[in-house]
Structure formats: structure tokens, C-alpha cells
Amino acid sequence: MENSLIPPAIAHTPKQLAEMLGLKPSTIYAWLSRGELRGNKVGHRRFITSTQLREFFEFRKTGEYIDYTYAPK
């Protein structure tokens, strides 16, 4: 019997995720390379599940996260 409270894991590519969030794909790749956003690598492609995305946003809410993506040099 399936648990109806747990949605199925949906995976997105960095490009799809960037479009959904209104960001550039390079931002998503930067988060992945810095380890801020977890993802799965299959061959040469990367995928981010809905669970991994939820964990990323929960981590950002803690206040321990500082986004340096657009910080002036």
C-alpha cells in the first residue's frame, strides 16, 4: 500500500530547475558544484529530485547559509 502523504520523487535537470525558479542554469550548476544543492549524476547528466530541492530550501531557511552567487567582487 502506498503512502498518499509522500509524493513521488520527481527529478529535474538543472536547466528545467532554472526555468522553474527563474534563474540561470549556471546558478544551479554553481550550487551543485559547491555542494549546497545535492543532485544525482547519471552518465554525464545531472538530476535533482523534489526531495533534494526541498532539503536545499530548508537549509537556506536556517540562516546558516549565505548566498555569494551575486555578491559584488
PDB file of N, CA, C and O in Angstrom:
ATOM      1  N   MET A   1       0.839  -1.183   0.000  1.00  0.00           N
ATOM      2  CA  MET A   1       0.000   0.000   0.000  1.00  0.00           C
ATOM      3  C   MET A   1       0.883   1.245   0.000  1.00  0.00           C
ATOM      4  O   MET A   1       1.816   1.353   0.797  1.00  0.00           O
ATOM      5  N   GLU A   2       0.590   2.168  -0.882  1.00  0.00           N
ATOM      6  CA  GLU A   2       1.362   3.405  -0.985  1.00  0.00           C
ATOM      7  C   GLU A   2       0.924   4.408   0.067  1.00  0.00           C
ATOM      8  O   GLU A   2      -0.247   4.459   0.445  1.00  0.00           O
ATOM      9  N   ASN A   3       1.865   5.196   0.529  1.00  0.00           N
ATOM     10  CA  ASN A   3       1.559   6.275   1.460  1.00  0.00           C
ATOM     11  C   ASN A   3       1.182   7.498   0.638  1.00  0.00           C
ATOM     12  O   ASN A   3       2.021   8.046  -0.077  1.00  0.00           O
ATOM     13  N   SER A   4      -0.051   7.923   0.731  1.00  0.00           N
ATOM     14  CA  SER A   4      -0.521   9.051  -0.074  1.00  0.00           C
ATOM     15  C   SER A   4       0.041  10.394   0.393  1.00  0.00           C
ATOM     16  O   SER A   4      -0.094  11.395  -0.310  1.00  0.00           O
ATOM     17  N   LEU A   5       0.668  10.427   1.571  1.00  0.00           N
ATOM     18  CA  LEU A   5       1.229  11.672   2.077  1.00  0.00           C
ATOM     19  C   LEU A   5       2.601  11.968   1.476  1.00  0.00           C
ATOM     20  O   LEU A   5       3.058  13.110   1.522  1.00  0.00           O
ATOM     21  N   ILE A   6       3.261  10.963   0.914  1.00  0.00           N
ATOM     22  CA  ILE A   6       4.585  11.145   0.349  1.00  0.00           C
ATOM     23  C   ILE A   6       4.458  11.216  -1.169  1.00  0.00           C
ATOM     24  O   ILE A   6       4.107  10.223  -1.806  1.00  0.00           O
ATOM     25  N   PRO A   7       4.739  12.379  -1.755  1.00  0.00           N
ATOM     26  CA  PRO A   7       4.627  12.485  -3.210  1.00  0.00           C
ATOM     27  C   PRO A   7       5.736  11.691  -3.885  1.00  0.00           C
ATOM     28  O   PRO A   7       6.798  11.486  -3.296  1.00  0.00           O
ATOM     29  N   PRO A   8       5.504  11.245  -5.105  1.00  0.00           N
ATOM     30  CA  PRO A   8       6.564  10.512  -5.798  1.00  0.00           C
ATOM     31  C   PRO A   8       7.739  11.432  -6.094  1.00  0.00           C
ATOM     32  O   PRO A   8       7.570  12.635  -6.296  1.00  0.00           O
ATOM     33  N   ALA A   9       8.924  10.849  -6.115  1.00  0.00           N
ATOM     34  CA  ALA A   9      10.119  11.632  -6.398  1.00  0.00           C
ATOM     35  C   ALA A   9      10.109  12.042  -7.868  1.00  0.00           C
ATOM     36  O   ALA A   9      10.021  11.196  -8.757  1.00  0.00           O
ATOM     37  N   ILE A  10      10.198  13.325  -8.109  1.00  0.00           N
ATOM     38  CA  ILE A  10      10.240  13.864  -9.457  1.00  0.00           C
ATOM     39  C   ILE A  10      11.630  14.464  -9.645  1.00  0.00           C
ATOM     40  O   ILE A  10      12.095  15.233  -8.804  1.00  0.00           O
ATOM     41  N   ALA A  11      12.287  14.115 -10.739  1.00  0.00           N
ATOM     42  CA  ALA A  11      13.630  14.611 -10.983  1.00  0.00           C
ATOM     43  C   ALA A  11      13.610  15.638 -12.112  1.00  0.00           C
ATOM     44  O   ALA A  11      12.898  15.488 -13.105  1.00  0.00           O
ATOM     45  N   HIS A  12      14.412  16.685 -11.927  1.00  0.00           N
ATOM     46  CA  HIS A  12      14.526  17.755 -12.914  1.00  0.00           C
ATOM     47  C   HIS A  12      15.992  17.923 -13.293  1.00  0.00           C
ATOM     48  O   HIS A  12      16.887  17.683 -12.483  1.00  0.00           O
ATOM     49  N   THR A  13      16.220  18.333 -14.519  1.00  0.00           N
ATOM     50  CA  THR A  13      17.571  18.687 -14.925  1.00  0.00           C
ATOM     51  C   THR A  13      17.869  20.091 -14.405  1.00  0.00           C
ATOM     52  O   THR A  13      16.942  20.829 -14.073  1.00  0.00           O
ATOM     53  N   PRO A  14      19.143  20.474 -14.327  1.00  0.00           N
ATOM     54  CA  PRO A  14      19.463  21.840 -13.898  1.00  0.00           C
ATOM     55  C   PRO A  14      18.789  22.895 -14.771  1.00  0.00           C
ATOM     56  O   PRO A  14      18.362  23.932 -14.263  1.00  0.00           O
ATOM     57  N   LYS A  15      18.687  22.646 -16.073  1.00  0.00           N
ATOM     58  CA  LYS A  15      18.051  23.612 -16.965  1.00  0.00           C
ATOM     59  C   LYS A  15      16.562  23.743 -16.639  1.00  0.00           C
ATOM     60  O   LYS A  15      16.040  24.856 -16.589  1.00  0.00           O
ATOM     61  N   GLN A  16      15.872  22.619 -16.416  1.00  0.00           N
ATOM     62  CA  GLN A  16      14.453  22.657 -16.067  1.00  0.00           C
ATOM     63  C   GLN A  16      14.251  23.376 -14.743  1.00  0.00           C
ATOM     64  O   GLN A  16      13.341  24.192 -14.600  1.00  0.00           O
ATOM     65  N   LEU A  17      15.103  23.067 -13.783  1.00  0.00           N
ATOM     66  CA  LEU A  17      15.004  23.685 -12.464  1.00  0.00           C
ATOM     67  C   LEU A  17      15.235  25.185 -12.545  1.00  0.00           C
ATOM     68  O   LEU A  17      14.541  25.958 -11.884  1.00  0.00           O
ATOM     69  N   ALA A  18      16.209  25.603 -13.353  1.00  0.00           N
ATOM     70  CA  ALA A  18      16.482  27.035 -13.526  1.00  0.00           C
ATOM     71  C   ALA A  18      15.271  27.743 -14.118  1.00  0.00           C
ATOM     72  O   ALA A  18      14.924  28.843 -13.687  1.00  0.00           O
ATOM     73  N   GLU A  19      14.632  27.128 -15.094  1.00  0.00           N
ATOM     74  CA  GLU A  19      13.442  27.728 -15.697  1.00  0.00           C
ATOM     75  C   GLU A  19      12.315  27.835 -14.671  1.00  0.00           C
ATOM     76  O   GLU A  19      11.605  28.839 -14.632  1.00  0.00           O
ATOM     77  N   MET A  20      12.149  26.806 -13.846  1.00  0.00           N
ATOM     78  CA  MET A  20      11.089  26.821 -12.832  1.00  0.00           C
ATOM     79  C   MET A  20      11.317  27.924 -11.803  1.00  0.00           C
ATOM     80  O   MET A  20      10.367  28.557 -11.341  1.00  0.00           O
ATOM     81  N   LEU A  21      12.589  28.152 -11.445  1.00  0.00           N
ATOM     82  CA  LEU A  21      12.912  29.116 -10.393  1.00  0.00           C
ATOM     83  C   LEU A  21      13.232  30.504 -10.930  1.00  0.00           C
ATOM     84  O   LEU A  21      13.435  31.435 -10.150  1.00  0.00           O
ATOM     85  N   GLY A  22      13.280  30.656 -12.244  1.00  0.00           N
ATOM     86  CA  GLY A  22      13.595  31.954 -12.837  1.00  0.00           C
ATOM     87  C   GLY A  22      15.055  32.320 -12.684  1.00  0.00           C
ATOM     88  O   GLY A  22      15.392  33.492 -12.515  1.00  0.00           O
ATOM     89  N   LEU A  23      15.930  31.319 -12.741  1.00  0.00           N
ATOM     90  CA  LEU A  23      17.367  31.528 -12.586  1.00  0.00           C
ATOM     91  C   LEU A  23      18.093  31.074 -13.841  1.00  0.00           C
ATOM     92  O   LEU A  23      17.490  30.502 -14.749  1.00  0.00           O
ATOM     93  N   LYS A  24      19.388  31.335 -13.881  1.00  0.00           N
ATOM     94  CA  LYS A  24      20.217  30.837 -14.964  1.00  0.00           C
ATOM     95  C   LYS A  24      20.675  29.419 -14.608  1.00  0.00           C
ATOM     96  O   LYS A  24      20.884  29.119 -13.432  1.00  0.00           O
ATOM     97  N   PRO A  25      20.833  28.547 -15.602  1.00  0.00           N
ATOM     98  CA  PRO A  25      21.349  27.204 -15.321  1.00  0.00           C
ATOM     99  C   PRO A  25      22.716  27.236 -14.629  1.00  0.00           C
ATOM    100  O   PRO A  25      23.031  26.346 -13.839  1.00  0.00           O
ATOM    101  N   SER A  26      23.523  28.252 -14.922  1.00  0.00           N
ATOM    102  CA  SER A  26      24.838  28.352 -14.281  1.00  0.00           C
ATOM    103  C   SER A  26      24.724  28.504 -12.764  1.00  0.00           C
ATOM    104  O   SER A  26      25.605  28.055 -12.030  1.00  0.00           O
ATOM    105  N   THR A  27      23.655  29.127 -12.292  1.00  0.00           N
ATOM    106  CA  THR A  27      23.437  29.251 -10.847  1.00  0.00           C
ATOM    107  C   THR A  27      23.175  27.882 -10.234  1.00  0.00           C
ATOM    108  O   THR A  27      23.707  27.563  -9.171  1.00  0.00           O
ATOM    109  N   ILE A  28      22.356  27.074 -10.904  1.00  0.00           N
ATOM    110  CA  ILE A  28      22.055  25.729 -10.406  1.00  0.00           C
ATOM    111  C   ILE A  28      23.332  24.896 -10.385  1.00  0.00           C
ATOM    112  O   ILE A  28      23.600  24.194  -9.410  1.00  0.00           O
ATOM    113  N   TYR A  29      24.129  24.972 -11.469  1.00  0.00           N
ATOM    114  CA  TYR A  29      25.383  24.223 -11.517  1.00  0.00           C
ATOM    115  C   TYR A  29      26.353  24.694 -10.437  1.00  0.00           C
ATOM    116  O   TYR A  29      27.099  23.886  -9.884  1.00  0.00           O
ATOM    117  N   ALA A  30      26.352  25.981 -10.132  1.00  0.00           N
ATOM    118  CA  ALA A  30      27.222  26.508  -9.066  1.00  0.00           C
ATOM    119  C   ALA A  30      26.810  25.935  -7.718  1.00  0.00           C
ATOM    120  O   ALA A  30      27.666  25.530  -6.932  1.00  0.00           O
ATOM    121  N   TRP A  31      25.508  25.896  -7.441  1.00  0.00           N
ATOM    122  CA  TRP A  31      25.025  25.303  -6.189  1.00  0.00           C
ATOM    123  C   TRP A  31      25.407  23.836  -6.102  1.00  0.00           C
ATOM    124  O   TRP A  31      25.784  23.353  -5.034  1.00  0.00           O
ATOM    125  N   LEU A  32      25.313  23.122  -7.221  1.00  0.00           N
ATOM    126  CA  LEU A  32      25.684  21.704  -7.244  1.00  0.00           C
ATOM    127  C   LEU A  32      27.177  21.531  -6.999  1.00  0.00           C
ATOM    128  O   LEU A  32      27.580  20.670  -6.217  1.00  0.00           O
ATOM    129  N   SER A  33      27.998  22.337  -7.657  1.00  0.00           N
ATOM    130  CA  SER A  33      29.452  22.174  -7.520  1.00  0.00           C
ATOM    131  C   SER A  33      29.937  22.546  -6.127  1.00  0.00           C
ATOM    132  O   SER A  33      30.914  21.976  -5.640  1.00  0.00           O
ATOM    133  N   ARG A  34      29.266  23.499  -5.476  1.00  0.00           N
ATOM    134  CA  ARG A  34      29.644  23.877  -4.112  1.00  0.00           C
ATOM    135  C   ARG A  34      29.057  22.947  -3.062  1.00  0.00           C
ATOM    136  O   ARG A  34      29.374  23.073  -1.879  1.00  0.00           O
ATOM    137  N   GLY A  35      28.213  22.024  -3.476  1.00  0.00           N
ATOM    138  CA  GLY A  35      27.629  21.081  -2.532  1.00  0.00           C
ATOM    139  C   GLY A  35      26.454  21.639  -1.759  1.00  0.00           C
ATOM    140  O   GLY A  35      25.991  21.012  -0.807  1.00  0.00           O
ATOM    141  N   GLU A  36      25.967  22.794  -2.142  1.00  0.00           N
ATOM    142  CA  GLU A  36      24.822  23.381  -1.452  1.00  0.00           C
ATOM    143  C   GLU A  36      23.531  22.677  -1.857  1.00  0.00           C
ATOM    144  O   GLU A  36      22.618  22.512  -1.047  1.00  0.00           O
ATOM    145  N   LEU A  37      23.471  22.268  -3.113  1.00  0.00           N
ATOM    146  CA  LEU A  37      22.321  21.549  -3.650  1.00  0.00           C
ATOM    147  C   LEU A  37      22.805  20.157  -4.029  1.00  0.00           C
ATOM    148  O   LEU A  37      23.756  20.005  -4.796  1.00  0.00           O
ATOM    149  N   ARG A  38      22.142  19.147  -3.483  1.00  0.00           N
ATOM    150  CA  ARG A  38      22.518  17.772  -3.832  1.00  0.00           C
ATOM    151  C   ARG A  38      21.828  17.389  -5.130  1.00  0.00           C
ATOM    152  O   ARG A  38      20.727  17.857  -5.423  1.00  0.00           O
ATOM    153  N   GLY A  39      22.477  16.544  -5.897  1.00  0.00           N
ATOM    154  CA  GLY A  39      21.906  16.063  -7.141  1.00  0.00           C
ATOM    155  C   GLY A  39      22.433  14.675  -7.447  1.00  0.00           C
ATOM    156  O   GLY A  39      23.362  14.197  -6.796  1.00  0.00           O
ATOM    157  N   ASN A  40      21.848  14.041  -8.423  1.00  0.00           N
ATOM    158  CA  ASN A  40      22.268  12.716  -8.853  1.00  0.00           C
ATOM    159  C   ASN A  40      22.870  12.834 -10.240  1.00  0.00           C
ATOM    160  O   ASN A  40      22.364  13.565 -11.092  1.00  0.00           O
ATOM    161  N   LYS A  41      23.946  12.111 -10.454  1.00  0.00           N
ATOM    162  CA  LYS A  41      24.590  12.134 -11.758  1.00  0.00           C
ATOM    163  C   LYS A  41      24.388  10.774 -12.409  1.00  0.00           C
ATOM    164  O   LYS A  41      24.712   9.734 -11.837  1.00  0.00           O
ATOM    165  N   VAL A  42      23.841  10.811 -13.627  1.00  0.00           N
ATOM    166  CA  VAL A  42      23.627   9.602 -14.400  1.00  0.00           C
ATOM    167  C   VAL A  42      24.344   9.820 -15.725  1.00  0.00           C
ATOM    168  O   VAL A  42      23.896  10.601 -16.565  1.00  0.00           O
ATOM    169  N   GLY A  43      25.454   9.129 -15.902  1.00  0.00           N
ATOM    170  CA  GLY A  43      26.283   9.383 -17.075  1.00  0.00           C
ATOM    171  C   GLY A  43      26.855  10.782 -16.978  1.00  0.00           C
ATOM    172  O   GLY A  43      27.529  11.116 -16.004  1.00  0.00           O
ATOM    173  N   HIS A  44      26.592  11.595 -17.977  1.00  0.00           N
ATOM    174  CA  HIS A  44      27.055  12.990 -17.960  1.00  0.00           C
ATOM    175  C   HIS A  44      25.948  13.956 -17.573  1.00  0.00           C
ATOM    176  O   HIS A  44      26.158  15.169 -17.570  1.00  0.00           O
ATOM    177  N   ARG A  45      24.785  13.439 -17.251  1.00  0.00           N
ATOM    178  CA  ARG A  45      23.646  14.312 -16.923  1.00  0.00           C
ATOM    179  C   ARG A  45      23.420  14.352 -15.421  1.00  0.00           C
ATOM    180  O   ARG A  45      23.707  13.390 -14.708  1.00  0.00           O
ATOM    181  N   ARG A  46      22.906  15.470 -14.957  1.00  0.00           N
ATOM    182  CA  ARG A  46      22.573  15.632 -13.534  1.00  0.00           C
ATOM    183  C   ARG A  46      21.066  15.780 -13.388  1.00  0.00           C
ATOM    184  O   ARG A  46      20.386  16.343 -14.245  1.00  0.00           O
ATOM    185  N   PHE A  47      20.569  15.253 -12.274  1.00  0.00           N
ATOM    186  CA  PHE A  47      19.156  15.339 -11.956  1.00  0.00           C
ATOM    187  C   PHE A  47      19.000  15.721 -10.498  1.00  0.00           C
ATOM    188  O   PHE A  47      19.761  15.266  -9.644  1.00  0.00           O
ATOM    189  N   ILE A  48      18.011  16.559 -10.216  1.00  0.00           N
ATOM    190  CA  ILE A  48      17.709  16.981  -8.847  1.00  0.00           C
ATOM    191  C   ILE A  48      16.286  16.535  -8.554  1.00  0.00           C
ATOM    192  O   ILE A  48      15.361  16.874  -9.292  1.00  0.00           O
ATOM    193  N   THR A  49      16.107  15.773  -7.473  1.00  0.00           N
ATOM    194  CA  THR A  49      14.769  15.304  -7.118  1.00  0.00           C
ATOM    195  C   THR A  49      14.040  16.362  -6.310  1.00  0.00           C
ATOM    196  O   THR A  49      14.651  17.300  -5.800  1.00  0.00           O
ATOM    197  N   SER A  50      12.746  16.205  -6.200  1.00  0.00           N
ATOM    198  CA  SER A  50      11.949  17.148  -5.419  1.00  0.00           C
ATOM    199  C   SER A  50      12.375  17.122  -3.954  1.00  0.00           C
ATOM    200  O   SER A  50      12.332  18.151  -3.280  1.00  0.00           O
ATOM    201  N   THR A  51      12.780  15.966  -3.462  1.00  0.00           N
ATOM    202  CA  THR A  51      13.243  15.855  -2.073  1.00  0.00           C
ATOM    203  C   THR A  51      14.538  16.636  -1.885  1.00  0.00           C
ATOM    204  O   THR A  51      14.688  17.346  -0.890  1.00  0.00           O
ATOM    205  N   GLN A  52      15.467  16.520  -2.815  1.00  0.00           N
ATOM    206  CA  GLN A  52      16.727  17.253  -2.716  1.00  0.00           C
ATOM    207  C   GLN A  52      16.497  18.759  -2.790  1.00  0.00           C
ATOM    208  O   GLN A  52      17.163  19.525  -2.094  1.00  0.00           O
ATOM    209  N   LEU A  53      15.573  19.177  -3.615  1.00  0.00           N
ATOM    210  CA  LEU A  53      15.249  20.598  -3.723  1.00  0.00           C
ATOM    211  C   LEU A  53      14.625  21.101  -2.427  1.00  0.00           C
ATOM    212  O   LEU A  53      14.963  22.190  -1.963  1.00  0.00           O
ATOM    213  N   ARG A  54      13.727  20.330  -1.841  1.00  0.00           N
ATOM    214  CA  ARG A  54      13.102  20.701  -0.573  1.00  0.00           C
ATOM    215  C   ARG A  54      14.165  20.828   0.523  1.00  0.00           C
ATOM    216  O   ARG A  54      14.124  21.773   1.311  1.00  0.00           O
ATOM    217  N   GLU A  55      15.116  19.887   0.582  1.00  0.00           N
ATOM    218  CA  GLU A  55      16.182  19.947   1.580  1.00  0.00           C
ATOM    219  C   GLU A  55      17.046  21.199   1.391  1.00  0.00           C
ATOM    220  O   GLU A  55      17.469  21.817   2.368  1.00  0.00           O
ATOM    221  N   PHE A  56      17.305  21.572   0.135  1.00  0.00           N
ATOM    222  CA  PHE A  56      18.094  22.762  -0.158  1.00  0.00           C
ATOM    223  C   PHE A  56      17.416  24.010   0.395  1.00  0.00           C
ATOM    224  O   PHE A  56      18.063  24.837   1.036  1.00  0.00           O
ATOM    225  N   PHE A  57      16.114  24.148   0.150  1.00  0.00           N
ATOM    226  CA  PHE A  57      15.409  25.333   0.639  1.00  0.00           C
ATOM    227  C   PHE A  57      15.265  25.321   2.156  1.00  0.00           C
ATOM    228  O   PHE A  57      15.271  26.385   2.775  1.00  0.00           O
ATOM    229  N   GLU A  58      15.137  24.163   2.762  1.00  0.00           N
ATOM    230  CA  GLU A  58      15.095  24.090   4.225  1.00  0.00           C
ATOM    231  C   GLU A  58      16.438  24.527   4.813  1.00  0.00           C
ATOM    232  O   GLU A  58      16.474  25.221   5.829  1.00  0.00           O
ATOM    233  N   PHE A  59      17.532  24.126   4.183  1.00  0.00           N
ATOM    234  CA  PHE A  59      18.863  24.512   4.638  1.00  0.00           C
ATOM    235  C   PHE A  59      19.035  26.024   4.556  1.00  0.00           C
ATOM    236  O   PHE A  59      19.628  26.631   5.448  1.00  0.00           O
ATOM    237  N   ARG A  60      18.521  26.633   3.493  1.00  0.00           N
ATOM    238  CA  ARG A  60      18.640  28.079   3.327  1.00  0.00           C
ATOM    239  C   ARG A  60      17.838  28.838   4.378  1.00  0.00           C
ATOM    240  O   ARG A  60      18.199  29.960   4.734  1.00  0.00           O
ATOM    241  N   LYS A  61      16.761  28.249   4.878  1.00  0.00           N
ATOM    242  CA  LYS A  61      15.921  28.912   5.882  1.00  0.00           C
ATOM    243  C   LYS A  61      16.579  28.972   7.255  1.00  0.00           C
ATOM    244  O   LYS A  61      16.180  29.783   8.090  1.00  0.00           O
ATOM    245  N   THR A  62      17.584  28.128   7.504  1.00  0.00           N
ATOM    246  CA  THR A  62      18.183  28.063   8.829  1.00  0.00           C
ATOM    247  C   THR A  62      18.971  29.305   9.195  1.00  0.00           C
ATOM    248  O   THR A  62      19.236  29.542  10.374  1.00  0.00           O
ATOM    249  N   GLY A  63      19.353  30.105   8.201  1.00  0.00           N
ATOM    250  CA  GLY A  63      20.148  31.293   8.487  1.00  0.00           C
ATOM    251  C   GLY A  63      21.630  31.008   8.492  1.00  0.00           C
ATOM    252  O   GLY A  63      22.435  31.933   8.598  1.00  0.00           O
ATOM    253  N   GLU A  64      22.015  29.729   8.378  1.00  0.00           N
ATOM    254  CA  GLU A  64      23.431  29.370   8.338  1.00  0.00           C
ATOM    255  C   GLU A  64      23.983  29.492   6.929  1.00  0.00           C
ATOM    256  O   GLU A  64      25.186  29.337   6.714  1.00  0.00           O
ATOM    257  N   TYR A  65      23.126  29.764   5.985  1.00  0.00           N
ATOM    258  CA  TYR A  65      23.509  29.804   4.578  1.00  0.00           C
ATOM    259  C   TYR A  65      23.670  31.242   4.124  1.00  0.00           C
ATOM    260  O   TYR A  65      22.823  32.084   4.420  1.00  0.00           O
ATOM    261  N   ILE A  66      24.740  31.531   3.415  1.00  0.00           N
ATOM    262  CA  ILE A  66      24.946  32.845   2.819  1.00  0.00           C
ATOM    263  C   ILE A  66      25.158  32.628   1.331  1.00  0.00           C
ATOM    264  O   ILE A  66      26.067  31.899   0.934  1.00  0.00           O
ATOM    265  N   ASP A  67      24.337  33.246   0.511  1.00  0.00           N
ATOM    266  CA  ASP A  67      24.421  33.089  -0.931  1.00  0.00           C
ATOM    267  C   ASP A  67      25.391  34.117  -1.502  1.00  0.00           C
ATOM    268  O   ASP A  67      25.100  35.313  -1.516  1.00  0.00           O
ATOM    269  N   TYR A  68      26.541  33.647  -1.972  1.00  0.00           N
ATOM    270  CA  TYR A  68      27.553  34.515  -2.561  1.00  0.00           C
ATOM    271  C   TYR A  68      27.465  34.554  -4.084  1.00  0.00           C
ATOM    272  O   TYR A  68      28.349  35.111  -4.736  1.00  0.00           O
ATOM    273  N   THR A  69      26.423  33.978  -4.655  1.00  0.00           N
ATOM    274  CA  THR A  69      26.301  33.884  -6.111  1.00  0.00           C
ATOM    275  C   THR A  69      26.367  35.250  -6.781  1.00  0.00           C
ATOM    276  O   THR A  69      27.027  35.393  -7.810  1.00  0.00           O
ATOM    277  N   TYR A  70      25.709  36.242  -6.231  1.00  0.00           N
ATOM    278  CA  TYR A  70      25.639  37.556  -6.866  1.00  0.00           C
ATOM    279  C   TYR A  70      26.350  38.626  -6.041  1.00  0.00           C
ATOM    280  O   TYR A  70      26.064  39.815  -6.187  1.00  0.00           O
ATOM    281  N   ALA A  71      27.259  38.217  -5.188  1.00  0.00           N
ATOM    282  CA  ALA A  71      27.998  39.183  -4.373  1.00  0.00           C
ATOM    283  C   ALA A  71      28.942  39.991  -5.248  1.00  0.00           C
ATOM    284  O   ALA A  71      29.570  39.440  -6.152  1.00  0.00           O
ATOM    285  N   PRO A  72      29.051  41.290  -4.994  1.00  0.00           N
ATOM    286  CA  PRO A  72      29.966  42.108  -5.795  1.00  0.00           C
ATOM    287  C   PRO A  72      31.414  41.696  -5.501  1.00  0.00           C
ATOM    288  O   PRO A  72      31.748  41.258  -4.400  1.00  0.00           O
ATOM    289  N   LYS A  73      32.247  41.849  -6.513  1.00  0.00           N
ATOM    290  CA  LYS A  73      33.665  41.479  -6.340  1.00  0.00           C
ATOM    291  C   LYS A  73      34.439  42.570  -5.679  1.00  0.00           C
ATOM    292  O   LYS A  73      35.642  42.427  -5.458  1.00  0.00           O
TER     293      LYS A  73
END
